[in-house]
Amino acid sequence: MRRWKKIMISCFVIGIVWSLGTTCMAREKQSEDRIDQIEYLEDRIEEELAKGSSSFTIYVNKEIEEEELQEVNQNLDGFYGYVDRYSQWSFPFITYYKTVFYLNNSDNYYVLAALTGDYSFTEDQRKAKQLAAQVEEIQNAIMEEGMTEDKKVKAVHDYLIDHTSYMEQEEESGEGADEYTAYGVLMNHEGVCSGYTQAFQLFMKLNGIESKIVLGEADGVSHSWNLIFLDGDWYHVDTTWDDPVPDEENRHVYAYYNVTDEDMEASHSWKKEDYPKAEGTKYNYYVQNGYVIENQEEFIKFAREKIEKEEPVIHCLIENYKEEDYNRELFQQIMNGTKARSLNFQAYGEASKKAFRLVPEYERRSNE
């Protein structure tokens, strides 16, 4: 009789375990919250961060190591935040680990929630509240009623360049400091690439313009920039590389504004399979304004026409640039017979295409 009871108790315990296991499996199948490859986890985390989730539960087919989580965080663009910590449980007869991720939401999320919804800041969100007020003020100052999306993009690009100084590496405060965030760029007016990128992304989200943050390298150094979607095409925008170092007041250049993959490849690298192809040219600054020059002869004619109109700044893009074709003698030839006394010349870009910025100094009129 006792043996029978032992068998019954054993069966009962096994039944409970089996019941728990099948219930968990049923929930897995119903929710489909299962991850079979660790790289898919990044997409799910980004989705939850974008929703403002503080935590979420998912079933993973392996035990996650701390190093793997660090790598996942490094692969996130960080705009909405990152994973703070996680907990895992395993169950008998089940191959998947129940995993809870606890998320650290960024100020960017709360700023957008407040400006586009009815979110109210908590007392400990002082910096997010300050940033929201600053973003709203900038938005009202640079945006006009009826502006097209491409004009809005340019307004943000120019604002960031005009009001931000790039921080050199020796000046940086360390990872996690303000210069890495939109707060540093918009409140302190200084930052590094991730700060420029997040500030730009914040305005794209606020204005309903589809955009992505690209993580890659530039000249072999870790770097980030933006991809935007305009009228059916994707474009790269790198506000960091369009900003002069050292800072130069009222200097605009558009060498990395609304450019293609091909234009970026000369100096930037990224995992192209992770991002949409950027092949649009319609909203490139030089194409849109008719500033694309094919050769030296065209350049001479174009520059002289602008100088004769006494334009203060001349922008153009040379398609097939050869340094030896654009020397001091050429610029002297362009100025001959005009009111230009000197011609400050700057070239930008790493590809065979070069973005030119010319600043003529004109003779003073007698009545001035």
Order of alpha helices (4+ residues) and beta strands (2+ residues): alpha-beta-alpha-beta-alpha-beta-beta-alpha-alpha-alpha-beta-alpha-beta-alpha-beta-beta-beta-beta-alpha-beta-alpha-beta-alpha-beta-alpha-beta-beta
